[in-house]
């Protein structure tokens, strides 16, 4: 196939989706083998919530400076840096030290936060408005694709050799894609400004969001939905192993299926938003459906047949993981073209804040109520809050 004859967004979409998948793989691999890592480090399995929180704390930092990096270095170079940071973090995690595990979370998070502003910049300049929600949703399938790879590969590598081997595989994958992107960098980064300041005001994007009701409502909703999304990905394996008596490999298969549901869900949801509902109504509906399925998860027990556990968790994954592409597309639609990387990064500061708060709150709630399933039921609250923010904002004099 002649790449030159493809629509401009196709190779960009392929590259940005692959990068998103690999940084997500780096972030979610520890969750997929959390019981094994926890045993190796002498920690409780619920510690994965805190690890994820540290990771997204790092992502908050680079999401604020990502817009400046894209302008100065180029979107492709920023993506390469993100992949390299994720590889360094996975390598540090594989060393088997608790102190290095904290540093690993921060490094992976720093890399994760670099990729979305860069991807939004590349996709916005190559994608037409009529397919915006679908293309951005396709790119965001990289997150559940990364989770799928984590669920399918990491437990098997752990069972066959040991958990550090699974992390070494992540290192090699991230570095391989970073090297491969070098062939595209010159043609994709022609709009970079070598004179732009990397040290520009990192809070300018936050100020732009705070002054725009539409962007502010979307950002707070992203905060709420992200808190639920990462709790689904982070604690599913631990819940299945410790409360439903599944094996680690069985739980990994369900985690992968859940992530596949997220892939399919993002594509279907993005297409539906473009063709039928629009971005904001779609986001509201996803919040309501997520809340209902979170409450249904609260009823799971070891006596449930496997097929019924799948019947609850798979649509839960599709809904809880399906909102990101529509959200990013709405951000790009609401921002001036030159401000898309800055607005995206600043709004993702809210989203990563939800991740920073969500898993630790989930872990703390579990310690109080003593049940992962019941804690999942309580996660309906932030999903309902996010939907309510959009509904309330849409009824104001300045609807979003």
C-alpha positions in Angstrom: 0.0 0.0 0.0 1.3 3.4 -0.9 1.2 5.5 2.3 1.3 8.7 0.3 -2.1 7.9 -1.2 -3.8 7.5 2.2 -5.8 10.3 3.7 -3.4 12.4 5.9 -5.0 11.4 9.2 -4.6 7.6 8.6 -0.8 7.3 9.3 -1.1 9.9 12.0 -3.9 8.0 13.6 -2.0 4.7 13.4 1.1 6.2 15.0 -0.7 8.1 17.8 -2.9 5.1 18.6 0.2 2.8 18.9 1.9 5.3 21.1 -1.2 5.6 23.3 -1.4 1.8 23.5 2.2 1.4 24.6 2.2 4.1 27.3 -1.1 2.6 28.5 0.6 -0.8 28.5 3.3 0.6 30.7 0.8 2.1 33.1 -1.5 -1.0 33.3 0.9 -3.9 33.3 1.5 -3.5 37.1 -2.3 -3.6 37.6 -2.6 -6.8 35.6 -0.1 -8.6 37.8 -0.7 -6.6 41.0 -0.9 -9.7 43.3 2.5 -11.0 42.1 4.2 -7.6 42.3 2.7 -7.0 45.8 4.0 -10.3 47.0 7.4 -9.6 45.6 7.6 -6.2 47.3 6.0 -7.3 50.5 3.0 -5.0 50.1 -0.8 -5.6 50.1 -2.4 -5.9 46.6 -4.4 -2.8 47.2 -1.2 -0.8 46.9 -1.7 -0.7 43.1 -4.2 2.1 43.7 -1.5 4.3 45.2 1.0 3.3 42.5 -1.5 4.3 39.7 -2.0 7.6 41.6 1.7 8.4 41.6 1.8 7.6 37.9 -1.0 10.0 37.0 0.5 12.6 39.3 3.5 12.6 36.9 1.1 12.8 34.0 -0.5 15.9 35.5 2.9 17.6 35.4 3.7 16.9 31.7 0.1 17.6 30.6 0.7 21.2 31.6 4.0 21.6 29.8 3.0 19.4 26.9 1.7 22.3 24.8 5.0 24.1 25.1 6.9 21.0 24.2 4.8 20.4 21.1 5.4 24.0 19.9 9.1 23.9 20.5 10.1 20.3 19.8 7.2 19.1 17.6 4.4 16.7 18.3 6.3 13.7 17.0 9.4 14.4 19.1 7.2 14.9 22.1 5.7 11.5 21.5 9.1 9.9 21.3 10.1 11.5 24.6 6.9 10.2 26.2 7.6 6.6 25.0 11.2 6.8 26.3 10.1 8.0 29.7 7.6 5.2 29.9 10.4 2.7 29.0 12.6 4.1 31.7 9.8 3.7 34.2 9.0 0.1 33.3 12.7 -0.7 33.6 12.9 0.9 37.0 9.8 -1.1 38.1 11.4 -4.3 37.0 14.3 -3.8 39.5 12.1 -5.0 42.3 12.6 -2.2 44.8 9.8 -0.4 46.6 11.5 3.0 46.3 12.3 2.4 42.6 8.6 1.4 42.2 7.6 4.9 43.3 10.1 6.5 40.9 8.9 4.1 38.1 5.3 5.3 38.6 6.3 8.9 38.2 8.5 8.2 35.1 5.7 6.3 33.4 3.3 9.0 34.3 5.5 11.7 32.9 5.7 9.8 29.6 1.9 9.2 29.6 1.2 12.9 30.0 3.4 13.8 27.0 1.4 11.8 24.4 -2.1 13.3 24.4 -1.3 17.0 23.7 0.9 15.8 20.9 -1.6 13.5 19.4 -4.4 16.1 19.6 -2.2 18.5 17.7 -1.4 16.0 14.9 -5.0 14.7 14.6 -6.7 18.2 14.7 -4.6 19.4 11.7 -5.2 16.3 9.6 -8.9 15.4 10.4 -12.1 17.0 9.1 -14.9 18.1 11.5 -17.3 15.5 10.2 -15.2 12.6 11.4 -13.6 14.3 14.4 -15.4 12.3 17.2 -14.7 9.0 15.5 -11.0 9.6 14.7 -10.3 10.9 18.2 -12.2 7.9 19.6 -10.2 5.5 17.4 -7.0 7.1 18.8 -8.2 6.6 22.3 -8.7 2.9 21.7 -5.0 2.8 22.4 -5.8 2.9 26.1 -7.9 -0.3 26.2 -5.6 -1.9 23.6 -2.8 -1.3 26.0 -4.9 -2.8 28.8 -5.7 -5.8 26.6 -2.1 -6.5 26.0 -1.4 -6.1 29.7 -4.1 -8.6 30.6 -3.1 -11.2 28.0 0.6 -11.0 28.0 1.8 -9.9 31.5 0.2 -12.7 33.6 1.6 -15.4 31.2 5.1 -13.9 31.3 4.8 -13.7 35.1 3.6 -17.3 35.4 6.3 -18.6 33.0 9.3 -16.6 34.2 8.5 -13.9 36.8 6.9 -10.5 36.9 10.0 -8.4 36.1 10.1 -10.1 32.6 6.7 -8.7 31.8 8.1 -5.2 32.5 11.2 -5.8 30.4 8.9 -6.6 27.4 7.2 -3.2 27.9 10.6 -1.5 27.8 11.5 -3.1 24.5 8.1 -2.2 22.9 8.2 1.5 23.9 11.8 2.0 22.7 11.0 0.2 19.4 8.1 2.5 18.6 10.1 5.6 19.6 12.8 4.6 17.2 10.3 3.9 14.4 8.7 7.3 14.7 12.0 9.0 13.7 11.2 8.3 10.0 8.1 10.5 10.2 9.4 13.3 12.4 10.6 15.7 9.8 7.4 15.6 7.7 5.1 15.7 10.7 6.9 18.3 12.8 7.2 21.0 10.1 5.0 23.4 12.1 7.2 23.4 15.2 8.7 26.7 16.4 12.3 26.2 17.5 12.2 29.6 19.1 9.2 28.9 21.3 9.9 28.8 25.0 9.7 25.5 26.8 9.5 27.5 30.0 6.4 29.4 29.1 3.6 29.8 31.7 2.4 26.3 32.3 -0.8 27.6 33.9 -2.0 29.5 30.9 -4.0 26.6 29.6 -5.7 26.3 33.0 -6.6 30.0 32.9 -8.1 29.6 29.4 -10.2 26.7 30.6 -11.4 28.5 33.7 -12.6 31.4 31.6 -14.6 29.2 29.2 -17.7 27.6 30.7 -17.8 24.9 28.0 -14.2 23.9 28.6 -14.6 24.1 32.4 -17.6 21.7 32.4 -15.9 19.2 30.1 -12.8 19.3 32.3 -14.7 18.6 35.5 -16.6 15.8 33.9 -13.2 14.4 32.7 -12.1 14.5 36.3 -15.1 12.5 37.5 -15.2 10.0 34.7 -11.4 9.3 34.9 -11.8 8.5 38.6 -14.2 5.7 37.7 -12.3 4.5 34.6 -9.0 3.8 36.3 -10.6 2.1 39.2 -12.2 -0.3 36.8 -8.8 -1.1 35.2 -6.8 -1.1 38.4 -8.8 -3.3 40.8 -10.6 -5.7 38.5 -8.0 -8.4 38.7 -7.5 -8.1 42.4 -11.3 -8.2 43.0 -11.7 -11.3 40.8 -8.7 -13.1 42.5 -9.4 -12.2 46.1 -13.2 -12.2 46.3 -14.5 -14.3 43.4 -11.7 -16.9 43.7 -10.5 -16.7 40.1 -6.9 -17.6 39.1 -4.6 -14.8 38.0 -4.7 -16.0 34.4 -8.5 -16.2 34.4 -8.7 -12.7 35.8 -6.2 -11.5 33.2 -8.4 -12.9 30.4 -11.4 -11.0 31.8 -9.3 -7.8 32.1 -8.3 -8.2 28.5 -11.9 -8.8 27.4 -12.9 -5.7 29.4 -10.3 -3.7 27.6 -11.5 -5.1 24.2 -15.0 -3.9 25.1 -13.4 -0.5 25.7 -11.9 -0.6 22.2 -15.2 -1.5 20.5 -17.1 0.9 22.8 -14.9 3.9 21.8 -15.3 3.2 18.1 -19.1 2.7 18.3 -19.5 5.7 20.7 -17.4 8.0 18.6 -19.3 7.1 15.5 -22.7 7.5 17.2 -21.7 10.9 18.6 -20.7 12.1 15.0 -23.8 10.6 13.3 -26.7 10.9 15.8 -26.3 12.4 19.3 -23.5 14.9 19.4 -20.6 15.0 21.8 -22.2 16.3 25.0 -25.4 14.2 25.0 -23.2 11.1 24.4 -21.0 12.0 27.4 -24.0 12.4 29.6 -25.5 9.1 28.5 -22.2 7.3 29.2 -22.1 8.7 32.7 -25.5 7.4 33.5 -24.9 3.9 32.0 -21.5 3.7 33.9 -23.3 4.4 37.2 -25.9 1.7 36.6 -23.3 -0.9 35.8 -21.1 0.1 38.7 -24.0 -0.6 41.0 -24.6 -4.0 39.3 -20.9 -4.9 39.9 -21.6 -4.4 43.6 -23.8 -7.6 43.5 -21.1 -9.9 42.2 -20.0 -12.8 44.3 -18.0 -16.1 44.1 -21.3 -17.9 43.5 -22.0 -16.1 40.2 -21.4 -18.1 37.0 -18.5 -16.9 35.0 -20.8 -15.9 32.1 -22.8 -13.6 34.3 -19.6 -11.9 35.6 -18.6 -11.3 32.0 -22.1 -10.0 31.3 -21.8 -7.3 33.9 -18.1 -6.3 33.6 -17.8 -6.2 29.8 -20.5 -3.5 29.3 -19.2 -1.8 32.4 -15.8 -1.6 30.7 -17.3 -0.4 27.4 -19.1 2.5 29.1 -16.4 3.4 31.7 -13.6 3.4 29.1 -15.6 4.7 26.2 -15.8 8.5 26.9 -12.3 9.7 26.3 -12.3 10.1 22.5 -15.5 12.1 22.5 -14.2 14.2 25.3 -11.0 15.0 23.5 -12.8 15.8 20.3 -15.1 18.2 22.1 -12.0 20.0 23.6 -10.5 20.3 20.1 -13.8 21.6 18.7 -14.0 24.3 21.5 -10.4 25.5 21.3 -8.7 27.7 18.8 -6.5 25.6 16.5 -3.2 27.1 17.8 -4.3 26.5 21.4 -5.4 22.8 21.0 -2.2 21.3 22.5 -2.3 23.7 25.4 -6.1 23.3 26.0 -5.8 19.5 25.7 -3.0 19.3 28.2 -4.6 21.7 30.7 -7.9 19.8 30.6 -6.1 16.5 31.0 -4.6 18.0 34.1 -8.2 17.7 35.5 -8.5 14.2 34.0 -5.3 13.0 35.6 -6.4 14.6 38.8 -9.4 12.3 38.8 -7.0 9.4 38.3 -4.8 10.8 41.1 -7.8 10.9 43.5 -9.9 7.9 42.2 -7.8 4.8 42.9 -6.5 5.9 46.3 -10.1 6.8 47.3 -11.2 3.4 46.0 -8.5 1.7 48.0 -9.4 3.7 51.1 -13.1 2.9 50.7 -12.2 -0.8 50.3 -10.3 -0.6 53.6 -13.5 0.8 55.3 -16.2 -1.4 53.7 -14.0 -4.5 53.3 -15.3 -5.4 49.9 -14.1 -4.7 46.3 -17.5 -5.3 44.9 -19.3 -2.9 47.2 -16.6 -0.3 46.6 -17.3 -0.7 42.8 -21.0 0.1 43.6 -20.0 3.3 45.4 -18.0 4.3 42.3 -21.3 5.1 40.7 -21.3 8.5 42.5 -18.5 10.2 40.5 -20.0 8.9 37.3 -23.4 10.5 38.2 -21.6 13.7 39.3 -19.9 14.0 35.9 -23.2 13.6 34.0 -24.9 16.1 36.3 -22.2 18.7 35.6 -22.8 18.5 31.8 -26.6 18.5 32.3 -26.4 21.6 34.5 -24.0 23.4 32.2 -26.1 22.7 29.1 -29.1 24.4 30.8 -27.3 27.6 31.5 -27.6 30.7 29.3 -24.3 29.8 27.7 -24.9 26.1 26.8 -22.0 23.9 26.0 
